[in-house]
Amino acid sequence: MSVRAFVLITTKPGTSEEVVRARGIKGVKLANSVIGQYDAIVVIEAKTIGEIRKTIYEILGKMPNIVHTETHLAIFHPPETG
């Protein structure tokens, strides 16, 4: 079973599209610019919390236009059916 994190991101004005391009990063399943308190939301899935941490700190944390992140770990998500 994988670990899922929702990362709420505040960026410098007009730069949220840079974060949305993070979709190409390993583990990033979804990235959207949003309107509201935050500028973007990124969904990351990985096998361990350590892998989530690595994606957040080593990749997202190095993006110069990110001002703040807030991470929420999912405590339950049912398997996808299709």
PyMOL Python script that loads the backbone (N, CA, C, O; Angstrom):
from pymol import cmd

cmd.read_pdbstr("""\
ATOM      1  N   MET A   1       0.837  -1.174   0.000  1.00  0.00           N
ATOM      2  CA  MET A   1       0.000   0.000   0.000  1.00  0.00           C
ATOM      3  C   MET A   1       0.885   1.241   0.000  1.00  0.00           C
ATOM      4  O   MET A   1       1.917   1.277   0.670  1.00  0.00           O
ATOM      5  N   SER A   2       0.482   2.237  -0.740  1.00  0.00           N
ATOM      6  CA  SER A   2       1.280   3.454  -0.830  1.00  0.00           C
ATOM      7  C   SER A   2       0.840   4.487   0.201  1.00  0.00           C
ATOM      8  O   SER A   2      -0.248   4.411   0.772  1.00  0.00           O
ATOM      9  N   VAL A   3       1.734   5.460   0.417  1.00  0.00           N
ATOM     10  CA  VAL A   3       1.449   6.591   1.280  1.00  0.00           C
ATOM     11  C   VAL A   3       1.078   7.752   0.363  1.00  0.00           C
ATOM     12  O   VAL A   3       1.718   7.955  -0.669  1.00  0.00           O
ATOM     13  N   ARG A   4       0.059   8.508   0.727  1.00  0.00           N
ATOM     14  CA  ARG A   4      -0.381   9.633  -0.093  1.00  0.00           C
ATOM     15  C   ARG A   4      -0.298  10.911   0.735  1.00  0.00           C
ATOM     16  O   ARG A   4      -0.695  10.937   1.900  1.00  0.00           O
ATOM     17  N   ALA A   5       0.222  11.968   0.117  1.00  0.00           N
ATOM     18  CA  ALA A   5       0.310  13.261   0.783  1.00  0.00           C
ATOM     19  C   ALA A   5      -0.294  14.336  -0.108  1.00  0.00           C
ATOM     20  O   ALA A   5      -0.132  14.324  -1.328  1.00  0.00           O
ATOM     21  N   PHE A   6      -0.988  15.253   0.527  1.00  0.00           N
ATOM     22  CA  PHE A   6      -1.527  16.422  -0.148  1.00  0.00           C
ATOM     23  C   PHE A   6      -0.681  17.602   0.315  1.00  0.00           C
ATOM     24  O   PHE A   6      -0.642  17.918   1.504  1.00  0.00           O
ATOM     25  N   VAL A   7      -0.010  18.245  -0.620  1.00  0.00           N
ATOM     26  CA  VAL A   7       0.869  19.356  -0.282  1.00  0.00           C
ATOM     27  C   VAL A   7       0.206  20.646  -0.761  1.00  0.00           C
ATOM     28  O   VAL A   7       0.008  20.853  -1.958  1.00  0.00           O
ATOM     29  N   LEU A   8      -0.132  21.505   0.195  1.00  0.00           N
ATOM     30  CA  LEU A   8      -0.749  22.790  -0.090  1.00  0.00           C
ATOM     31  C   LEU A   8       0.377  23.811  -0.180  1.00  0.00           C
ATOM     32  O   LEU A   8       1.209  23.906   0.723  1.00  0.00           O
ATOM     33  N   ILE A   9       0.404  24.572  -1.264  1.00  0.00           N
ATOM     34  CA  ILE A   9       1.565  25.403  -1.553  1.00  0.00           C
ATOM     35  C   ILE A   9       1.178  26.860  -1.761  1.00  0.00           C
ATOM     36  O   ILE A   9       0.213  27.170  -2.461  1.00  0.00           O
ATOM     37  N   THR A  10       1.947  27.743  -1.144  1.00  0.00           N
ATOM     38  CA  THR A  10       1.847  29.175  -1.384  1.00  0.00           C
ATOM     39  C   THR A  10       3.067  29.568  -2.208  1.00  0.00           C
ATOM     40  O   THR A  10       4.198  29.226  -1.865  1.00  0.00           O
ATOM     41  N   THR A  11       2.823  30.288  -3.296  1.00  0.00           N
ATOM     42  CA  THR A  11       3.923  30.713  -4.171  1.00  0.00           C
ATOM     43  C   THR A  11       3.992  32.228  -4.231  1.00  0.00           C
ATOM     44  O   THR A  11       3.086  32.929  -3.781  1.00  0.00           O
ATOM     45  N   LYS A  12       5.077  32.713  -4.791  1.00  0.00           N
ATOM     46  CA  LYS A  12       5.156  34.143  -5.092  1.00  0.00           C
ATOM     47  C   LYS A  12       4.076  34.428  -6.132  1.00  0.00           C
ATOM     48  O   LYS A  12       3.761  33.559  -6.945  1.00  0.00           O
ATOM     49  N   PRO A  13       3.505  35.629  -6.120  1.00  0.00           N
ATOM     50  CA  PRO A  13       2.408  35.949  -7.046  1.00  0.00           C
ATOM     51  C   PRO A  13       2.739  35.624  -8.505  1.00  0.00           C
ATOM     52  O   PRO A  13       3.806  35.964  -9.016  1.00  0.00           O
ATOM     53  N   GLY A  14       1.785  34.955  -9.152  1.00  0.00           N
ATOM     54  CA  GLY A  14       1.907  34.658 -10.577  1.00  0.00           C
ATOM     55  C   GLY A  14       2.841  33.518 -10.944  1.00  0.00           C
ATOM     56  O   GLY A  14       3.186  33.361 -12.115  1.00  0.00           O
ATOM     57  N   THR A  15       3.259  32.718  -9.967  1.00  0.00           N
ATOM     58  CA  THR A  15       4.236  31.656 -10.280  1.00  0.00           C
ATOM     59  C   THR A  15       3.722  30.247 -10.007  1.00  0.00           C
ATOM     60  O   THR A  15       4.502  29.295 -10.045  1.00  0.00           O
ATOM     61  N   SER A  16       2.441  30.093  -9.734  1.00  0.00           N
ATOM     62  CA  SER A  16       1.930  28.757  -9.393  1.00  0.00           C
ATOM     63  C   SER A  16       2.044  27.770 -10.550  1.00  0.00           C
ATOM     64  O   SER A  16       2.110  26.562 -10.325  1.00  0.00           O
ATOM     65  N   GLU A  17       2.069  28.265 -11.773  1.00  0.00           N
ATOM     66  CA  GLU A  17       2.187  27.356 -12.914  1.00  0.00           C
ATOM     67  C   GLU A  17       3.515  26.596 -12.905  1.00  0.00           C
ATOM     68  O   GLU A  17       3.589  25.473 -13.406  1.00  0.00           O
ATOM     69  N   GLU A  18       4.552  27.193 -12.346  1.00  0.00           N
ATOM     70  CA  GLU A  18       5.837  26.505 -12.217  1.00  0.00           C
ATOM     71  C   GLU A  18       5.684  25.240 -11.371  1.00  0.00           C
ATOM     72  O   GLU A  18       6.255  24.197 -11.687  1.00  0.00           O
ATOM     73  N   VAL A  19       4.913  25.349 -10.304  1.00  0.00           N
ATOM     74  CA  VAL A  19       4.690  24.205  -9.422  1.00  0.00           C
ATOM     75  C   VAL A  19       3.874  23.139 -10.138  1.00  0.00           C
ATOM     76  O   VAL A  19       4.136  21.947  -9.980  1.00  0.00           O
ATOM     77  N   VAL A  20       2.902  23.552 -10.914  1.00  0.00           N
ATOM     78  CA  VAL A  20       2.054  22.600 -11.629  1.00  0.00           C
ATOM     79  C   VAL A  20       2.902  21.765 -12.600  1.00  0.00           C
ATOM     80  O   VAL A  20       2.570  20.612 -12.877  1.00  0.00           O
ATOM     81  N   ARG A  21       3.959  22.325 -13.098  1.00  0.00           N
ATOM     82  CA  ARG A  21       4.859  21.561 -13.981  1.00  0.00           C
ATOM     83  C   ARG A  21       5.572  20.437 -13.241  1.00  0.00           C
ATOM     84  O   ARG A  21       6.257  19.624 -13.861  1.00  0.00           O
ATOM     85  N   ALA A  22       5.417  20.383 -11.915  1.00  0.00           N
ATOM     86  CA  ALA A  22       6.024  19.323 -11.108  1.00  0.00           C
ATOM     87  C   ALA A  22       5.401  17.966 -11.387  1.00  0.00           C
ATOM     88  O   ALA A  22       5.859  16.953 -10.857  1.00  0.00           O
ATOM     89  N   ARG A  23       4.362  17.933 -12.213  1.00  0.00           N
ATOM     90  CA  ARG A  23       3.719  16.649 -12.539  1.00  0.00           C
ATOM     91  C   ARG A  23       4.712  15.633 -13.075  1.00  0.00           C
ATOM     92  O   ARG A  23       4.496  14.428 -12.949  1.00  0.00           O
ATOM     93  N   GLY A  24       5.795  16.103 -13.670  1.00  0.00           N
ATOM     94  CA  GLY A  24       6.785  15.190 -14.235  1.00  0.00           C
ATOM     95  C   GLY A  24       7.720  14.587 -13.206  1.00  0.00           C
ATOM     96  O   GLY A  24       8.530  13.727 -13.555  1.00  0.00           O
ATOM     97  N   ILE A  25       7.640  15.002 -11.955  1.00  0.00           N
ATOM     98  CA  ILE A  25       8.515  14.504 -10.902  1.00  0.00           C
ATOM     99  C   ILE A  25       7.998  13.149 -10.417  1.00  0.00           C
ATOM    100  O   ILE A  25       6.795  12.955 -10.238  1.00  0.00           O
ATOM    101  N   LYS A  26       8.916  12.230 -10.211  1.00  0.00           N
ATOM    102  CA  LYS A  26       8.542  10.893  -9.735  1.00  0.00           C
ATOM    103  C   LYS A  26       7.726  10.992  -8.443  1.00  0.00           C
ATOM    104  O   LYS A  26       8.133  11.666  -7.496  1.00  0.00           O
ATOM    105  N   GLY A  27       6.600  10.330  -8.411  1.00  0.00           N
ATOM    106  CA  GLY A  27       5.748  10.298  -7.241  1.00  0.00           C
ATOM    107  C   GLY A  27       4.633  11.324  -7.257  1.00  0.00           C
ATOM    108  O   GLY A  27       3.647  11.167  -6.536  1.00  0.00           O
ATOM    109  N   VAL A  28       4.763  12.375  -8.063  1.00  0.00           N
ATOM    110  CA  VAL A  28       3.713  13.393  -8.135  1.00  0.00           C
ATOM    111  C   VAL A  28       2.601  12.862  -9.027  1.00  0.00           C
ATOM    112  O   VAL A  28       2.801  12.636 -10.220  1.00  0.00           O
ATOM    113  N   LYS A  29       1.437  12.667  -8.441  1.00  0.00           N
ATOM    114  CA  LYS A  29       0.299  12.105  -9.174  1.00  0.00           C
ATOM    115  C   LYS A  29      -0.627  13.173  -9.735  1.00  0.00           C
ATOM    116  O   LYS A  29      -1.313  12.945 -10.731  1.00  0.00           O
ATOM    117  N   LEU A  30      -0.645  14.340  -9.095  1.00  0.00           N
ATOM    118  CA  LEU A  30      -1.549  15.401  -9.507  1.00  0.00           C
ATOM    119  C   LEU A  30      -0.967  16.715  -9.027  1.00  0.00           C
ATOM    120  O   LEU A  30      -0.444  16.795  -7.916  1.00  0.00           O
ATOM    121  N   ALA A  31      -1.053  17.738  -9.849  1.00  0.00           N
ATOM    122  CA  ALA A  31      -0.611  19.081  -9.461  1.00  0.00           C
ATOM    123  C   ALA A  31      -1.521  20.081 -10.155  1.00  0.00           C
ATOM    124  O   ALA A  31      -1.653  20.076 -11.378  1.00  0.00           O
ATOM    125  N   ASN A  32      -2.146  20.940  -9.356  1.00  0.00           N
ATOM    126  CA  ASN A  32      -3.067  21.931  -9.915  1.00  0.00           C
ATOM    127  C   ASN A  32      -2.849  23.291  -9.276  1.00  0.00           C
ATOM    128  O   ASN A  32      -2.585  23.392  -8.078  1.00  0.00           O
ATOM    129  N   SER A  33      -2.962  24.339 -10.090  1.00  0.00           N
ATOM    130  CA  SER A  33      -3.077  25.694  -9.557  1.00  0.00           C
ATOM    131  C   SER A  33      -4.503  25.825  -9.052  1.00  0.00           C
ATOM    132  O   SER A  33      -5.433  25.307  -9.670  1.00  0.00           O
ATOM    133  N   VAL A  34      -4.682  26.519  -7.928  1.00  0.00           N
ATOM    134  CA  VAL A  34      -6.016  26.674  -7.356  1.00  0.00           C
ATOM    135  C   VAL A  34      -6.218  28.121  -6.917  1.00  0.00           C
ATOM    136  O   VAL A  34      -5.262  28.883  -6.775  1.00  0.00           O
ATOM    137  N   ILE A  35      -7.475  28.478  -6.706  1.00  0.00           N
ATOM    138  CA  ILE A  35      -7.824  29.789  -6.189  1.00  0.00           C
ATOM    139  C   ILE A  35      -8.278  29.594  -4.751  1.00  0.00           C
ATOM    140  O   ILE A  35      -9.086  28.712  -4.459  1.00  0.00           O
ATOM    141  N   GLY A  36      -7.761  30.408  -3.869  1.00  0.00           N
ATOM    142  CA  GLY A  36      -8.121  30.303  -2.458  1.00  0.00           C
ATOM    143  C   GLY A  36      -6.935  30.659  -1.593  1.00  0.00           C
ATOM    144  O   GLY A  36      -6.071  31.435  -2.000  1.00  0.00           O
ATOM    145  N   GLN A  37      -6.892  30.098  -0.408  1.00  0.00           N
ATOM    146  CA  GLN A  37      -5.821  30.388   0.544  1.00  0.00           C
ATOM    147  C   GLN A  37      -4.462  29.957   0.008  1.00  0.00           C
ATOM    148  O   GLN A  37      -3.450  30.593   0.305  1.00  0.00           O
ATOM    149  N   TYR A  38      -4.429  28.889  -0.775  1.00  0.00           N
ATOM    150  CA  TYR A  38      -3.183  28.377  -1.346  1.00  0.00           C
ATOM    151  C   TYR A  38      -3.191  28.612  -2.849  1.00  0.00           C
ATOM    152  O   TYR A  38      -4.239  28.865  -3.443  1.00  0.00           O
ATOM    153  N   ASP A  39      -2.016  28.526  -3.454  1.00  0.00           N
ATOM    154  CA  ASP A  39      -1.880  28.777  -4.884  1.00  0.00           C
ATOM    155  C   ASP A  39      -1.817  27.494  -5.706  1.00  0.00           C
ATOM    156  O   ASP A  39      -2.123  27.501  -6.898  1.00  0.00           O
ATOM    157  N   ALA A  40      -1.421  26.394  -5.068  1.00  0.00           N
ATOM    158  CA  ALA A  40      -1.318  25.115  -5.779  1.00  0.00           C
ATOM    159  C   ALA A  40      -1.490  23.971  -4.785  1.00  0.00           C
ATOM    160  O   ALA A  40      -1.218  24.113  -3.593  1.00  0.00           O
ATOM    161  N   ILE A  41      -1.945  22.845  -5.302  1.00  0.00           N
ATOM    162  CA  ILE A  41      -2.040  21.617  -4.515  1.00  0.00           C
ATOM    163  C   ILE A  41      -1.372  20.513  -5.317  1.00  0.00           C
ATOM    164  O   ILE A  41      -1.645  20.328  -6.503  1.00  0.00           O
ATOM    165  N   VAL A  42      -0.491  19.784  -4.641  1.00  0.00           N
ATOM    166  CA  VAL A  42       0.226  18.676  -5.269  1.00  0.00           C
ATOM    167  C   VAL A  42      -0.088  17.410  -4.481  1.00  0.00           C
ATOM    168  O   VAL A  42      -0.040  17.410  -3.251  1.00  0.00           O
ATOM    169  N   VAL A  43      -0.410  16.330  -5.191  1.00  0.00           N
ATOM    170  CA  VAL A  43      -0.654  15.030  -4.564  1.00  0.00           C
ATOM    171  C   VAL A  43       0.541  14.142  -4.888  1.00  0.00           C
ATOM    172  O   VAL A  43       0.894  13.945  -6.051  1.00  0.00           O
ATOM    173  N   ILE A  44       1.152  13.612  -3.838  1.00  0.00           N
ATOM    174  CA  ILE A  44       2.329  12.751  -3.993  1.00  0.00           C
ATOM    175  C   ILE A  44       1.992  11.376  -3.446  1.00  0.00           C
ATOM    176  O   ILE A  44       1.380  11.258  -2.385  1.00  0.00           O
ATOM    177  N   GLU A  45       2.390  10.335  -4.168  1.00  0.00           N
ATOM    178  CA  GLU A  45       2.255   8.965  -3.673  1.00  0.00           C
ATOM    179  C   GLU A  45       3.615   8.301  -3.713  1.00  0.00           C
ATOM    180  O   GLU A  45       4.375   8.466  -4.668  1.00  0.00           O
ATOM    181  N   ALA A  46       3.915   7.547  -2.664  1.00  0.00           N
ATOM    182  CA  ALA A  46       5.194   6.846  -2.573  1.00  0.00           C
ATOM    183  C   ALA A  46       5.009   5.628  -1.676  1.00  0.00           C
ATOM    184  O   ALA A  46       3.970   5.462  -1.037  1.00  0.00           O
ATOM    185  N   LYS A  47       6.022   4.791  -1.642  1.00  0.00           N
ATOM    186  CA  LYS A  47       5.947   3.591  -0.809  1.00  0.00           C
ATOM    187  C   LYS A  47       6.170   3.909   0.669  1.00  0.00           C
ATOM    188  O   LYS A  47       5.654   3.207   1.538  1.00  0.00           O
ATOM    189  N   THR A  48       6.937   4.968   0.958  1.00  0.00           N
ATOM    190  CA  THR A  48       7.251   5.308   2.346  1.00  0.00           C
ATOM    191  C   THR A  48       7.117   6.810   2.580  1.00  0.00           C
ATOM    192  O   THR A  48       7.135   7.604   1.639  1.00  0.00           O
ATOM    193  N   ILE A  49       6.985   7.180   3.838  1.00  0.00           N
ATOM    194  CA  ILE A  49       6.969   8.594   4.195  1.00  0.00           C
ATOM    195  C   ILE A  49       8.316   9.223   3.858  1.00  0.00           C
ATOM    196  O   ILE A  49       8.375  10.400   3.502  1.00  0.00           O
ATOM    197  N   GLY A  50       9.388   8.460   3.964  1.00  0.00           N
ATOM    198  CA  GLY A  50      10.717   8.960   3.613  1.00  0.00           C
ATOM    199  C   GLY A  50      10.796   9.408   2.160  1.00  0.00           C
ATOM    200  O   GLY A  50      11.431  10.417   1.852  1.00  0.00           O
ATOM    201  N   GLU A  51      10.158   8.669   1.275  1.00  0.00           N
ATOM    202  CA  GLU A  51      10.146   9.057  -0.138  1.00  0.00           C
ATOM    203  C   GLU A  51       9.319  10.331  -0.341  1.00  0.00           C
ATOM    204  O   GLU A  51       9.670  11.177  -1.164  1.00  0.00           O
ATOM    205  N   ILE A  52       8.239  10.462   0.399  1.00  0.00           N
ATOM    206  CA  ILE A  52       7.429  11.686   0.332  1.00  0.00           C
ATOM    207  C   ILE A  52       8.280  12.866   0.804  1.00  0.00           C
ATOM    208  O   ILE A  52       8.320  13.912   0.156  1.00  0.00           O
ATOM    209  N   ARG A  53       8.956  12.686   1.932  1.00  0.00           N
ATOM    210  CA  ARG A  53       9.814  13.736   2.474  1.00  0.00           C
ATOM    211  C   ARG A  53      10.858  14.162   1.460  1.00  0.00           C
ATOM    212  O   ARG A  53      11.101  15.353   1.270  1.00  0.00           O
ATOM    213  N   LYS A  54      11.470  13.192   0.815  1.00  0.00           N
ATOM    214  CA  LYS A  54      12.504  13.496  -0.175  1.00  0.00           C
ATOM    215  C   LYS A  54      11.935  14.346  -1.314  1.00  0.00           C
ATOM    216  O   LYS A  54      12.563  15.317  -1.737  1.00  0.00           O
ATOM    217  N   THR A  55      10.769  13.990  -1.801  1.00  0.00           N
ATOM    218  CA  THR A  55      10.147  14.766  -2.880  1.00  0.00           C
ATOM    219  C   THR A  55       9.859  16.189  -2.424  1.00  0.00           C
ATOM    220  O   THR A  55      10.103  17.139  -3.167  1.00  0.00           O
ATOM    221  N   ILE A  56       9.347  16.342  -1.219  1.00  0.00           N
ATOM    222  CA  ILE A  56       8.994  17.672  -0.725  1.00  0.00           C
ATOM    223  C   ILE A  56      10.241  18.518  -0.479  1.00  0.00           C
ATOM    224  O   ILE A  56      10.326  19.647  -0.963  1.00  0.00           O
ATOM    225  N   TYR A  57      11.200  17.990   0.262  1.00  0.00           N
ATOM    226  CA  TYR A  57      12.351  18.797   0.657  1.00  0.00           C
ATOM    227  C   TYR A  57      13.402  18.941  -0.428  1.00  0.00           C
ATOM    228  O   TYR A  57      13.964  20.021  -0.610  1.00  0.00           O
ATOM    229  N   GLU A  58      13.671  17.871  -1.145  1.00  0.00           N
ATOM    230  CA  GLU A  58      14.763  17.920  -2.110  1.00  0.00           C
ATOM    231  C   GLU A  58      14.347  18.445  -3.473  1.00  0.00           C
ATOM    232  O   GLU A  58      15.197  18.893  -4.243  1.00  0.00           O
ATOM    233  N   ILE A  59      13.053  18.400  -3.789  1.00  0.00           N
ATOM    234  CA  ILE A  59      12.619  18.872  -5.106  1.00  0.00           C
ATOM    235  C   ILE A  59      11.739  20.107  -4.964  1.00  0.00           C
ATOM    236  O   ILE A  59      12.101  21.177  -5.453  1.00  0.00           O
ATOM    237  N   LEU A  60      10.598  19.980  -4.310  1.00  0.00           N
ATOM    238  CA  LEU A  60       9.708  21.132  -4.174  1.00  0.00           C
ATOM    239  C   LEU A  60      10.369  22.234  -3.349  1.00  0.00           C
ATOM    240  O   LEU A  60      10.213  23.416  -3.656  1.00  0.00           O
ATOM    241  N   GLY A  61      11.097  21.857  -2.316  1.00  0.00           N
ATOM    242  CA  GLY A  61      11.745  22.841  -1.458  1.00  0.00           C
ATOM    243  C   GLY A  61      12.802  23.670  -2.149  1.00  0.00           C
ATOM    244  O   GLY A  61      13.162  24.740  -1.659  1.00  0.00           O
ATOM    245  N   LYS A  62      13.305  23.203  -3.269  1.00  0.00           N
ATOM    246  CA  LYS A  62      14.331  23.935  -4.009  1.00  0.00           C
ATOM    247  C   LYS A  62      13.759  24.842  -5.092  1.00  0.00           C
ATOM    248  O   LYS A  62      14.503  25.564  -5.756  1.00  0.00           O
ATOM    249  N   MET A  63      12.450  24.809  -5.271  1.00  0.00           N
ATOM    250  CA  MET A  63      11.833  25.706  -6.251  1.00  0.00           C
ATOM    251  C   MET A  63      11.824  27.116  -5.659  1.00  0.00           C
ATOM    252  O   MET A  63      11.241  27.333  -4.597  1.00  0.00           O
ATOM    253  N   PRO A  64      12.459  28.070  -6.329  1.00  0.00           N
ATOM    254  CA  PRO A  64      12.639  29.399  -5.738  1.00  0.00           C
ATOM    255  C   PRO A  64      11.361  30.194  -5.521  1.00  0.00           C
ATOM    256  O   PRO A  64      11.357  31.120  -4.710  1.00  0.00           O
ATOM    257  N   ASN A  65      10.290  29.870  -6.207  1.00  0.00           N
ATOM    258  CA  ASN A  65       9.064  30.649  -6.073  1.00  0.00           C
ATOM    259  C   ASN A  65       8.083  30.093  -5.050  1.00  0.00           C
ATOM    260  O   ASN A  65       7.006  30.657  -4.856  1.00  0.00           O
ATOM    261  N   ILE A  66       8.444  28.993  -4.394  1.00  0.00           N
ATOM    262  CA  ILE A  66       7.589  28.456  -3.337  1.00  0.00           C
ATOM    263  C   ILE A  66       7.926  29.178  -2.037  1.00  0.00           C
ATOM    264  O   ILE A  66       9.076  29.204  -1.600  1.00  0.00           O
ATOM    265  N   VAL A  67       6.896  29.761  -1.432  1.00  0.00           N
ATOM    266  CA  VAL A  67       7.062  30.521  -0.197  1.00  0.00           C
ATOM    267  C   VAL A  67       6.792  29.644   1.025  1.00  0.00           C
ATOM    268  O   VAL A  67       7.472  29.761   2.044  1.00  0.00           O
ATOM    269  N   HIS A  68       5.785  28.757   0.914  1.00  0.00           N
ATOM    270  CA  HIS A  68       5.356  27.957   2.068  1.00  0.00           C
ATOM    271  C   HIS A  68       4.690  26.677   1.575  1.00  0.00           C
ATOM    272  O   HIS A  68       3.998  26.677   0.557  1.00  0.00           O
ATOM    273  N   THR A  69       4.905  25.591   2.307  1.00  0.00           N
ATOM    274  CA  THR A  69       4.167  24.355   2.024  1.00  0.00           C
ATOM    275  C   THR A  69       3.540  23.852   3.319  1.00  0.00           C
ATOM    276  O   THR A  69       4.059  24.076   4.413  1.00  0.00           O
ATOM    277  N   GLU A  70       2.435  23.181   3.169  1.00  0.00           N
ATOM    278  CA  GLU A  70       1.762  22.533   4.292  1.00  0.00           C
ATOM    279  C   GLU A  70       1.377  21.142   3.803  1.00  0.00           C
ATOM    280  O   GLU A  70       0.645  21.001   2.824  1.00  0.00           O
ATOM    281  N   THR A  71       1.869  20.128   4.483  1.00  0.00           N
ATOM    282  CA  THR A  71       1.669  18.755   4.026  1.00  0.00           C
ATOM    283  C   THR A  71       0.663  18.034   4.918  1.00  0.00           C
ATOM    284  O   THR A  71       0.726  18.108   6.145  1.00  0.00           O
ATOM    285  N   HIS A  72      -0.264  17.336   4.269  1.00  0.00           N
ATOM    286  CA  HIS A  72      -1.260  16.527   4.972  1.00  0.00           C
ATOM    287  C   HIS A  72      -1.125  15.096   4.475  1.00  0.00           C
ATOM    288  O   HIS A  72      -1.285  14.832   3.284  1.00  0.00           O
ATOM    289  N   LEU A  73      -0.830  14.171   5.383  1.00  0.00           N
ATOM    290  CA  LEU A  73      -0.734  12.753   5.017  1.00  0.00           C
ATOM    291  C   LEU A  73      -2.108  12.113   5.128  1.00  0.00           C
ATOM    292  O   LEU A  73      -2.811  12.298   6.122  1.00  0.00           O
ATOM    293  N   ALA A  74      -2.480  11.369   4.117  1.00  0.00           N
ATOM    294  CA  ALA A  74      -3.756  10.654   4.134  1.00  0.00           C
ATOM    295  C   ALA A  74      -3.656   9.503   5.127  1.00  0.00           C
ATOM    296  O   ALA A  74      -2.656   8.786   5.169  1.00  0.00           O
ATOM    297  N   ILE A  75      -4.699   9.338   5.918  1.00  0.00           N
ATOM    298  CA  ILE A  75      -4.702   8.228   6.866  1.00  0.00           C
ATOM    299  C   ILE A  75      -5.515   7.052   6.340  1.00  0.00           C
ATOM    300  O   ILE A  75      -5.441   5.942   6.867  1.00  0.00           O
ATOM    301  N   PHE A  76      -6.291   7.313   5.294  1.00  0.00           N
ATOM    302  CA  PHE A  76      -7.044   6.231   4.660  1.00  0.00           C
ATOM    303  C   PHE A  76      -7.375   6.649   3.238  1.00  0.00           C
ATOM    304  O   PHE A  76      -7.856   7.756   2.997  1.00  0.00           O
ATOM    305  N   HIS A  77      -7.119   5.770   2.325  1.00  0.00           N
ATOM    306  CA  HIS A  77      -7.623   5.967   0.962  1.00  0.00           C
ATOM    307  C   HIS A  77      -7.866   4.593   0.374  1.00  0.00           C
ATOM    308  O   HIS A  77      -6.961   3.761   0.310  1.00  0.00           O
ATOM    309  N   PRO A  78      -9.107   4.361  -0.057  1.00  0.00           N
ATOM    310  CA  PRO A  78      -9.454   3.037  -0.566  1.00  0.00           C
ATOM    311  C   PRO A  78      -8.732   2.762  -1.867  1.00  0.00           C
ATOM    312  O   PRO A  78      -8.392   3.695  -2.594  1.00  0.00           O
ATOM    313  N   PRO A  79      -8.493   1.502  -2.171  1.00  0.00           N
ATOM    314  CA  PRO A  79      -7.856   1.165  -3.439  1.00  0.00           C
ATOM    315  C   PRO A  79      -8.727   1.620  -4.616  1.00  0.00           C
ATOM    316  O   PRO A  79      -9.956   1.562  -4.570  1.00  0.00           O
ATOM    317  N   GLU A  80      -8.051   2.069  -5.653  1.00  0.00           N
ATOM    318  CA  GLU A  80      -8.786   2.501  -6.841  1.00  0.00           C
ATOM    319  C   GLU A  80      -9.311   1.287  -7.589  1.00  0.00           C
ATOM    320  O   GLU A  80      -8.628   0.270  -7.718  1.00  0.00           O
ATOM    321  N   THR A  81     -10.525   1.413  -8.075  1.00  0.00           N
ATOM    322  CA  THR A  81     -11.109   0.342  -8.863  1.00  0.00           C
ATOM    323  C   THR A  81     -11.322   0.861 -10.276  1.00  0.00           C
ATOM    324  O   THR A  81     -11.556   2.053 -10.473  1.00  0.00           O
ATOM    325  N   GLY A  82     -11.247   0.025 -11.202  1.00  0.00           N
ATOM    326  CA  GLY A  82     -11.411   0.535 -12.557  1.00  0.00           C
ATOM    327  C   GLY A  82     -11.840  -0.485 -13.452  1.00  0.00           C
ATOM    328  O   GLY A  82     -12.027  -0.225 -14.640  1.00  0.00           O
TER     329      GLY A  82
END
""", "prot")
cmd.dss("prot")
cmd.show_as("cartoon", "prot")
cmd.util.cbc("prot")
cmd.orient("prot")
